[in-house]
Amino acid sequence: MTVHDELKATIDSLVDGRRGILAADESSGTIAKRFSAVGVESTETNRRDYRAALLSSEGLGDFICGVILFEETLGQSDRGGTPLPEVAAAQGILPGIKVDKGKGPLPGAEGDMITYGLDGLIERLREYKAQGARFAKWREVYPVSAHNPTELGLTANAEMLARYAAACQSEGLVPIVEPEVLMDGNHSLERSATVNEQVWSSVFHALNRHGVILELMLLKPSMVTPGAELPSAEPQEVAEYTLRSLRRSVPAAVPSINFLSGGQGPEEATENLNALNQLNNAPWQLSFSYGRALQQPALATWHGKLENIEMAQRALVKRACMNHLAMLGKYRDSLEGEGYG
Ligand code: 13P
């Protein structure tokens, strides 16, 4: 198979009109925070058991086509000795890998951030692929203020995403390009729209400069929402603003847009995705790649206890199913009760 054929086969599995992506790639620091919120210690065994439970949830493959793993998870096996990427693959879920190395301040652009990890990236991509990864994720983070993102912040972050994406495609891994505009703050819906448009336009300008094949990548953006300190907007409004901004700045060649949840509640993220798909007016598939919005109910149910695992798995599959319905524009909040789907 040529590299192009490999990339195309992965895209075809990840873009099927009905399934989304589970982000389970929390870094060691982030998973420790999530575990601590439900009273669980973040040991390697607990992380392994939790993620093995997520991946083996019965029926998950009906609604989830790919999972983004953290480097540690890619090398772990479940208690029976099956490597976790294989546990996912057995359900028809493609394993992917977060390849950035986290973020820090961007010198010369106060208030902006930049992500690390380009050094040695090609070698790491080869190893991840040998371990079963078929796609990758890299996240750049954009705080919003009256002055941020700056021109420099926009250009520097876009350049990182483009270099990462070009490296992935050269190694046969589909890149998920994730420019996350943070919800933190009190910015208006209109300001969020402006910033997201600036970010996406600069990212696609850089992707084109670096020769990234747009048909063989996925975009993982934020939705256009008001800052988290303000009341949330209605799903219809979020959907209209988000779609208007996307249409202004994202080429139609991109096959799928898989939103992050970014601090939206589980049901809120589903309602917003549903409203977007009900507009029925997008040249791309509109799907999800949620972390918190898929996992929160499962984590809260699990509480680190073996006897809760099955219930936690059902909580995860339920959220995955609700978001699958949202991809079809067929979600209703009355489905949240017992006997969903
Ligand atoms: P959230 O959906 O929790 O924002 O996580 C998605 C993700 O992958 C962040 O990098």
Residues whose N, C-alpha, C, O or C-beta is under 5 A from the ligand:
A	BS01	13P	A23 R139 L260 S261 G262 G263 S289 Y290 G291 R292 A293
